[in-house]
Amino acid sequence: MVKYLERINKIIPIHQQVAGFNPAVNRLYPVVIAEGALLSIYDVEEGELSYRFIKDIPSPMPIPAGVRAAFPLEDYGGRIACVVSPDIFDDPGGYVTILHEFVHCYQSESCEEMLKQKLDVANHARSQGDMMWEIQHPFPYSGVMFIRAYERFLTALFEKQHAEIVQARQDLMLYLGLHDFEYLVWQEWKEGFARWVENKLQKKLGLIENLRGIEKPYSRVTFYAGGAAYIDYLNKQTPGLVNHLPYLFQHLALPMTLN
């Protein structure tokens, strides 16, 4: 469906404003519009500054309304792509949301699988044939000790209280155990980093930051907000950390010290 080409190409001047901010948004990725049972693929040639319509393909799976995702397309050479529904263009921050999904494309192409192989929770899920563990891992969101520790962690982050951040992080590690803590770290790294980039771009473009997830009850989205805040804090402690995603992952996974 060529009808979305003009609107997709509006991302080009926005991308030019923010490219160079972080390696994760340096390049353009395929944009796919999911409408009904069809996926319409738009892509940009290397070195060009405009998208073109490539082709329509049947959706390989049911795509929910309002989709905002990044995944590889078997019918397009296995390339990772940003997949969105047409209502993305009705959202004032819709183009930044597309850039958020480009971050996931970058993570996928750079180091995601290598990092995932280091996680016992991911390896265990793979051995059980659970391909949806990133979404449906049974995390104890309603656990009283978790809620107390994560609330203290968030408060300390926003108030920049280093000792409290360290203590709350250590408490989370002790309470959660291996799989649950690995899951928290993975969501912080994958979604928290994308949220961090998104909010920096929102601010750069004069748009409202996305703080969804801070409120209770806690859920997987809480780690998007908490991860973004923690990544911002860590990057101030170690400037440039956000430019090296494997190192960022290590800093999220390892306990901090008071030094």
N, C-alpha and C positions, 0 to 999 in steps of 0.2 A: 504494500500500500504506500504509494508515493506521497500521499496526502500529508504525512507528518514531516516531510523533508525540511520544509522551511522552518518549522518550529525547532527541529533538532539542531539545525545549523545555527540557531541563536546561542548555542553553547560555545561556539568558537570564540567570540570576543570575550566572553566571561572566562573561558579557559586561558586566554592570552593574558588576562589580568592577574591570574593566580599561578600560572605555570612558573616553576622555579621556587615556589614557596616550600615545597617538599618533593622529594623524588616520586612519591606516590601519585602526584598529580601532574607530572611532567608531560605525559603523553595522553593521546586520545584513544579510547577503546570503542569497539562496536557498541551501538545502542540498538536495542531490540524492543519494539512495541508489541506488547501482548494484548491481543484483542480477539475475544471469542476463542476459537480453536486455532488461530493463526499467530505466528510470530513473524513480524516484519523486521528484517535485518537492514540496518543502515551502517555504513562503515566509511572510513576515511583512508585514502591511500597514503603511504608513507611520504612525508614531505608536503602533502597537500593541506589546504586550510578550509576544506568543505567536505561535508558528508555527502554520500550518494546512496540511493536506494539499491540494495543488492538483490534481495529476493524475499518471497514469503515462503515459510515452511510450516508444516503442521506442528503444533505444540506436542512435545514428547510426553507431556504430563498435564494434568489439570493445573492451570495457573489461576490463583485466586485474584479476585478484583483488588485493585490497589497495590499490586505487586511492586516491590522495590527490592531487587535481588541482583546477584552476579553469579553466573554459572556457565560452564562450558557447553557449547552447542555442537553436538555430534554431527549435525547436518551442515556445519560450517567449519569443517576441519578441526573440530574440538576446541575452537578458540573460545577463550573466556569473554563474556560479554555482559554489559549492563542491561538488565531486563526490567522494563517498567510498563505500567498501563498508561493509556492516554491521558488520564486525569493528572498526571505529573505536570502537565503544562498549565493546569489551573492553579497550581500552588506557587505563591510568590518565591518560595525557596526551592522550587522544583529542580532548577538547574544545579543548585548546590547538592541536592540529593543525588542527582546523576553523578556528580563528581565524587560523592561519598561512595557510590557503587564502583567508580573507577578505582578508588583506594583498594577495594576488595579484589578487583581485577589484578592490581599491582601485587598485592599480597600473594594471590594465587600463583602468579607467574614468577615471583622472586624466591620465596622461601617457605610458603605455608606448609607444603607437604613435608619438607624436611623437618620443620619444627613439630608438626603433628606426630611424626614418627617417634619423637622423644617422650610423648605423653602416654603413660600407662593407661589412662582412661580411654584414650583413642584406640590404642592397640587392643584393649579388652573389648571395646565396642565392636571393632572390626572382626575379632574372633567370634563374636556372637552374631555377626551378620547385621548389626545395628548401624545402618547408614545415616540415621537421623539423630545420633547422640548429641550433636551440637545444639539441637533444639529441644530434645525431650529427655535429656539427662535428669534423673530424679534428684535435683538439688534440694537441700532442706531450707528453702526460703522462709518457711514459717517457724523455724527453730528459734527458740528464745535466745539462746546463747549467740547464734549467728546474728540475729537482728541487733542485739546489743553491741556486738563487736563491730559490725559493719556500720551501724549508726555512729559509733565513736570514731571509726575510721574516716567516714565522710566529714564529720564535724571537724576533726583534726586537719583534714586536707584543706577545707575551706577557710579554716582559721590559721593555717600554716604552722601548726604545732608539731615540730619534728619528733619530739619524744613520744607524743601521743600517737602519731602515725606509726612509728616503729612498734610500739606496744600493741596497738590494735591489729597490726599486720601479723605479728607473732601469735596473738590470740586466735586469729582466724586460721592460721596454719595448724595450730594445735587442736582446735575444735573440729575443723572440717575433715581432717584426714586426707590421704593422698589423692583419691579420685575427685573429691569435691573441690579441693584446693586447686588441682590442675584445671578443673573445669572453669573455676572462677578466673584463673590466670588466662586461660585461653580466650574467654569472652572479653576480658579486659584488653588483651592484645589485639584480637581480631576486630571486635566491634567498638571497643573503647578507643582504639587508635583511629578508626574511621570517623568516630564521633568527634575526636579531638581535631582532626583535619577539617571536618565539616564546620565546627564552630569557629575555628580560626578563619575559614573562608567567609562564613556568615558575617563575622565582625569586619573583615576586610571590605566586604561588599555593602556594609551598612544594613544588614539584616539581623533579625532577632536570633540569638543563640538557641540551640535545642537543648533543653535541660530535662527532657522527659526521662523518667526513671528514678529521679531523686526521691520522689514521694513514696510513701508506703501505700499498700503492701509491696514489699520487695519482690522482684521477679528477675528474669534473665536481663531485662532492659536496664535494671539497676546497675549492672556491671558495665553497660555502655557509658552511663553517666559517671559512675565511680571510676571506671577505667580511664576515661578522658581526663578527669581531675587528677588522678594519680600520675598519669603519663605527663601531664603538664608540670606537676611537681617534680617528677624525676628528671625531666628535661631541663628544669632550672638548676637542679643539683649537678647534672652532667650535660652541659650545653651541647647540642648536636645529636643527642641520643636518638631523637625521633627520625634521624636520617639513616639509621642502621637498624632495621627491624629485628634481625637475630639478637643483637645486643639489647635492644629494648625488651625483647622477650625474656632474656636472662635476668634483667633488672626487675622485671615484674615477678619472676618465679622465685628469686632468691630473697631471703630476709634482709631487711635493712639493718644498719647498725646506728648507734648513737653518735659515732664519730663524724 
